[in-house]
Amino acid sequence: MEKVLNQAEIDAMVRAHRAGGKVEEQAAATGPRIELWDARRAGQIGREQLQAITQLHEGFARSLTHSLGAYLRIIFNATLVSAENLAYREFLQRIPETTYLASCKLDPMGVSGALQLDLKVAFPIIDLLLGGQGTGGGTAREITEIEEQILGSVAKVICRDLGLAWQVVSLQVSFDQRVGAGDAQRLLPPEEKVLSLCFEITMPDARGGLNLALPAAASNALLRKISAAWSYRRPRGQAGARKRLMHCLEECPFAVELGADRVHTSVAELSGLEPGRVLRFDRSATAPASLLVGGLEMFLASPARRGEVRLATLMDRSTAGAQTLEKAKE
């Protein structure tokens, strides 16, 4: 239904037009702001979720650095570059035409993911595992069957470390097989959202990329799990911690003393003290005594007894003790 402008809105638009202003901006100021919705933004990772995803896979990159560094016996470094939600079709468009592609299984979900390794680092890795210096590279070409088997062992290490990182959702990641470009397009539906993880691989004489595409079924389960585990749930945690603290304090001993605080006498009277002599204080016998807890006056009380046991009858809270506590909090 079209919006009907009142006389005030019409006058405002006419004044804006005469003043050389933009009518669109004036209309926007008088009503709600409307923006076009981009369907491609649906399912994007939020800021907090992206932070959790980044922390998790930075740990995976460190683990992979140590694992492949020890496996290849060289200085090897893996660094997380980006983590984002993409359509699987967009993920395939970003990888080179000639590259190493493999599929990995994600159990018990029964879904598959994709692993891609740049040939700029794949050939030096093959050269190292064959006893070379890790300088094999040259022009891009197809991988032979022997080289495919060698890279399969490296892909197994990658999948194993990824599975260790994803233990939070009890997900097992295992290497499946190398796939061609046509088979890779059939691993997942083209428009399905995938979690795309991009890593930079650095070796002494080579540098390239490692990319992983994980299906939405697995990435959504991971996001729900880590969001629930890493979110700050203050009310529940605060109540539980307070209860445990109170339980521990119940078993802690505190020194309690009942006495007359702020009582003064002269040095002459103190020097003449002896057993049997009565020492007079400038304090009424009906005035309450001070109950000290841990050396701090907490209550005003009067002495009492029950049989052979000494007691203290609490009368009121001590204002001096309350002031001391307030100063300590400040």
C-alpha positions as MATLAB code, in Angstrom:
seq = 'MEKVLNQAEIDAMVRAHRAGGKVEEQAAATGPRIELWDARRAGQIGREQLQAITQLHEGFARSLTHSLGAYLRIIFNATLVSAENLAYREFLQRIPETTYLASCKLDPMGVSGALQLDLKVAFPIIDLLLGGQGTGGGTAREITEIEEQILGSVAKVICRDLGLAWQVVSLQVSFDQRVGAGDAQRLLPPEEKVLSLCFEITMPDARGGLNLALPAAASNALLRKISAAWSYRRPRGQAGARKRLMHCLEECPFAVELGADRVHTSVAELSGLEPGRVLRFDRSATAPASLLVGGLEMFLASPARRGEVRLATLMDRSTAGAQTLEKAKE';
ca = [
       0.000    0.000    0.000;
       1.360    3.448   -0.975;
       2.204    5.926    1.779;
      -0.014    9.043    1.903;
       1.920   12.145    2.928;
       0.345   14.705    5.199;
       0.558   18.460    4.575;
       3.581   18.932    6.848;
       5.578   16.257    5.013;
       4.639   17.749    1.629;
       5.754   21.220    2.751;
       9.048   19.784    4.031;
       9.742   18.100    0.698;
       8.991   21.313   -1.220;
      11.345   23.329    1.027;
      14.089   20.747    0.602;
      13.672   20.857   -3.177;
      13.830   24.655   -3.255;
      16.933   24.658   -1.086;
      18.693   22.272   -3.443;
      18.620   19.321   -1.000;
      17.944   15.751   -1.914;
      14.341   14.664   -1.688;
      15.383   11.114   -0.890;
      17.302   12.217    2.196;
      14.399   14.343    3.418;
      11.963   11.453    3.013;
      14.321    9.119    4.843;
      14.453   11.544    7.770;
      10.670   11.464    8.145;
      10.287    7.698    8.081;
      12.067    4.415    8.867;
      15.272    3.631    7.019;
      14.907    0.795    4.549;
      17.853   -1.208    3.243;
      17.984   -3.853    0.547;
      18.485   -7.363    1.926;
      21.195   -9.414    0.294;
      20.309  -13.128    0.395;
      23.994  -13.991    0.056;
      24.600  -12.576    3.555;
      22.362  -15.204    5.163;
      24.239  -17.662    7.342;
      27.328  -15.467    7.706;
      29.474  -15.999   10.799;
      28.869  -13.449   13.552;
      31.659  -11.514   15.237;
      31.686  -13.602   18.436;
      31.402  -16.854   16.493;
      34.227  -15.757   14.175;
      36.433  -15.068   17.193;
      35.731  -18.536   18.594;
      36.317  -20.170   15.187;
      39.585  -18.247   14.801;
      40.894  -19.269   18.229;
      40.035  -22.917   17.606;
      41.740  -23.125   14.226;
      44.743  -21.064   15.279;
      45.335  -23.928   17.694;
      44.933  -26.355   14.780;
      47.526  -24.349   12.791;
      50.011  -24.562   15.675;
      49.433  -28.298   15.976;
      49.923  -28.733   12.235;
      53.131  -26.684   12.408;
      54.630  -29.113   14.913;
      53.242  -32.283   13.291;
      54.336  -31.609    9.709;
      57.556  -29.960   10.875;
      58.497  -33.171   12.687;
      57.220  -35.347    9.815;
      59.231  -33.458    7.174;
      62.152  -32.592    9.513;
      62.270  -28.979    8.377;
      61.164  -25.570    9.611;
      57.480  -25.632    8.760;
      54.859  -23.035    9.645;
      51.080  -22.974    9.151;
      49.148  -19.741    9.795;
      45.397  -19.175    9.703;
      44.604  -16.444    7.156;
      40.805  -16.404    7.083;
      37.675  -18.237    8.198;
      34.390  -17.460    6.481;
      31.121  -18.901    5.237;
      30.952  -19.355    1.467;
      28.862  -21.191   -1.061;
      30.737  -24.325   -2.107;
      30.699  -23.004   -5.676;
      32.606  -19.877   -4.547;
      35.154  -22.039   -2.716;
      35.887  -24.005   -5.906;
      36.228  -20.798   -7.920;
      38.996  -19.573   -5.605;
      41.326  -22.551   -6.024;
      43.719  -22.991   -8.989;
      42.804  -25.246  -11.892;
      45.920  -27.398  -11.445;
      46.251  -28.298   -7.777;
      46.031  -31.135   -5.269;
      42.438  -31.845   -4.193;
      41.284  -34.525   -1.773;
      38.121  -35.460    0.063;
      37.870  -36.168    3.779;
      35.134  -37.931    5.728;
      33.480  -36.415    8.778;
      32.007  -39.120   11.000;
      29.580  -39.882   12.562;
      27.713  -37.263   10.470;
      28.506  -39.145    7.266;
      29.350  -35.986    5.284;
      32.421  -35.074    3.251;
      34.710  -32.083    3.122;
      37.353  -30.863    0.684;
      41.095  -30.296    1.160;
      43.205  -28.322   -1.312;
      46.990  -27.862   -1.251;
      48.874  -25.537   -3.598;
      51.388  -27.259   -5.861;
      53.933  -24.585   -4.885;
      54.266  -26.389   -1.547;
      53.111  -29.853   -2.653;
      56.134  -30.486   -4.910;
      58.740  -29.348   -2.326;
      57.062  -31.643    0.225;
      57.288  -34.542   -2.221;
      60.945  -33.723   -2.863;
      61.678  -33.754    0.874;
      59.954  -37.100    1.426;
      61.941  -38.580   -1.473;
      65.221  -37.495    0.124;
      65.708  -34.168   -1.631;
      66.271  -30.649   -0.301;
      62.695  -29.473   -0.704;
      63.369  -27.330   -3.762;
      61.154  -29.196   -6.214;
      58.653  -26.839   -7.790;
      58.978  -25.528  -11.298;
      56.004  -25.181  -13.602;
      52.548  -26.401  -12.653;
      51.797  -29.912  -13.898;
      49.592  -32.822  -13.002;
      50.602  -35.028  -10.070;
      51.703  -38.570  -10.874;
      50.323  -41.633   -9.107;
      53.456  -42.028   -6.958;
      53.341  -38.354   -5.963;
      49.643  -38.768   -5.205;
      50.401  -41.553   -2.728;
      53.112  -39.470   -1.062;
      50.802  -36.464   -0.649;
      48.137  -38.804    0.697;
      50.297  -39.406    3.783;
      50.574  -35.621    4.322;
      46.799  -35.211    3.912;
      46.282  -37.894    6.578;
      48.363  -35.852    9.052;
      46.301  -32.758    8.254;
      43.001  -34.605    8.743;
      44.230  -36.174   11.980;
      45.160  -32.807   13.501;
      41.882  -31.280   12.324;
      39.992  -34.122   13.998;
      41.853  -33.420   17.247;
      40.808  -29.765   17.039;
      37.180  -30.781   16.410;
      36.953  -33.160   19.352;
      34.728  -30.549   21.004;
      31.842  -31.856   18.839;
      32.995  -35.509   18.892;
      33.702  -35.324   15.171;
      36.248  -37.647   13.547;
      38.015  -36.402   10.410;
      39.731  -38.956    8.187;
      41.391  -38.774    4.780;
      39.303  -40.318    1.990;
      40.952  -40.036   -1.434;
      42.321  -37.642   -3.993;
      39.651  -36.239   -6.299;
      39.751  -34.538   -9.678;
      38.121  -31.238  -10.544;
      34.937  -32.944  -11.748;
      34.639  -35.166   -8.691;
      35.254  -32.185   -6.385;
      32.193  -30.428   -7.793;
      30.061  -33.408   -6.815;
      31.287  -33.617   -3.223;
      28.749  -31.014   -2.051;
      25.847  -29.111   -3.629;
      27.163  -25.944   -5.372;
      25.021  -23.539   -3.307;
      25.544  -25.212    0.059;
      27.198  -23.004    2.659;
      30.593  -24.294    3.792;
      33.080  -23.144    6.399;
      36.095  -22.081    4.330;
      39.419  -22.136    6.203;
      42.463  -20.642    4.483;
      45.980  -21.290    5.825;
      49.348  -20.041    4.608;
      52.074  -22.688    4.504;
      55.655  -21.435    4.821;
      58.722  -23.615    4.187;
      62.411  -22.683    3.796;
      62.187  -22.488   -0.010;
      58.449  -22.425   -0.702;
      55.210  -20.735    0.284;
      51.635  -21.563   -0.644;
      48.112  -22.114    0.559;
      46.131  -24.857    2.259;
      42.332  -24.555    2.017;
      39.643  -26.588    3.723;
      35.913  -26.624    2.978;
      33.713  -28.139    5.686;
      29.963  -28.651    5.101;
      27.300  -26.644    6.915;
      26.090  -29.647    8.922;
      29.481  -29.920   10.632;
      30.283  -26.206   10.883;
      26.886  -25.358   12.405;
      27.329  -28.055   15.050;
      30.778  -26.659   15.819;
      29.478  -23.088   16.056;
      26.698  -24.075   18.443;
      29.092  -26.023   20.639;
      31.868  -23.464   20.938;
      29.418  -20.563   21.274;
      27.794  -22.310   24.234;
      31.126  -23.325   25.757;
      32.975  -20.013   25.317;
      30.133  -17.533   25.922;
      30.224  -15.590   29.180;
      27.352  -16.910   31.300;
      27.773  -14.642   34.329;
      24.608  -15.353   36.391;
      25.014  -19.121   36.399;
      28.766  -19.149   36.995;
      28.587  -16.400   39.628;
      25.927  -18.232   41.629;
      27.798  -21.525   41.493;
      31.107  -19.941   42.491;
      29.499  -18.073   45.395;
      27.886  -21.251   46.683;
      31.178  -23.158   46.564;
      32.982  -20.285   48.296;
      30.416  -20.167   51.093;
      30.697  -23.923   51.559;
      34.489  -23.668   51.907;
      34.250  -20.748   54.339;
      31.996  -22.758   56.646;
      34.990  -24.941   57.523;
      37.423  -22.041   58.105;
      38.274  -21.231   61.783;
      38.130  -17.589   62.900;
      39.393  -16.163   66.170;
      36.466  -14.695   68.176;
      37.040  -12.519   71.244;
      34.606  -10.765   73.591;
      36.122   -7.788   75.382;
      35.890   -4.132   76.271;
      37.267   -2.029   73.455;
      38.585    1.513   73.819;
      39.076    1.316   77.616;
      41.628    3.684   79.168;
      43.471    3.736   82.496;
      46.445    5.569   83.940;
      50.024    4.344   84.133;
      49.936    4.815   87.898;
      47.061    2.352   88.263;
      48.772   -0.141   85.982;
      52.036    0.072   87.911;
      50.267   -0.812   91.159;
      48.492   -3.906   89.846;
      48.662   -7.064   91.926;
      46.508  -10.170   92.456;
      43.279   -9.378   94.299;
      43.262   -5.674   93.486;
      40.243   -4.227   91.643;
      40.997   -2.070   88.594;
      38.368    0.515   87.850;
      37.517    1.541   84.258;
      35.777    4.662   83.031;
      33.026    2.508   81.559;
      29.562    1.547   82.817;
      28.959   -2.067   83.812;
      25.777   -2.062   81.693;
      27.604   -0.960   78.526;
      27.900   -3.748   75.944;
      31.243   -5.337   75.162;
      32.806   -5.708   71.717;
      32.727   -9.006   69.811;
      35.873   -9.185   67.686;
      35.996  -11.597   64.729;
      39.505  -12.004   63.346;
      40.574   -8.891   65.261;
      37.771   -6.755   63.759;
      34.884   -5.460   65.853;
      31.715   -6.854   64.264;
      29.008   -6.803   66.983;
      28.135   -5.314   70.336;
      27.440   -8.107   72.816;
      27.105   -8.865   76.506;
      28.740  -11.806   78.312;
      26.608  -14.793   79.291;
      27.006  -18.411   80.322;
      25.313  -21.780   79.935;
      26.597  -24.192   82.535;
      30.360  -24.252   82.154;
      30.318  -22.752   78.675;
      30.931  -19.056   78.074;
      28.536  -17.302   75.703;
      27.993  -13.909   74.097;
      24.551  -12.412   73.550;
      24.638  -10.371   70.321;
      22.896   -7.017   70.693;
      23.668   -4.926   67.605;
      26.092   -4.521   64.713;
      29.129   -2.381   65.367;
      29.233    0.884   63.400;
      33.022    0.986   63.717;
      33.324   -2.461   62.134;
      30.994   -1.488   59.270;
      33.072    1.604   58.520;
      36.269   -0.456   58.497;
      34.732   -2.894   55.994;
      33.627   -0.061   53.702;
      37.146    1.397   53.702;
      38.593   -2.017   52.864;
      36.251   -2.367   49.871;
      37.320    1.034   48.544;
];
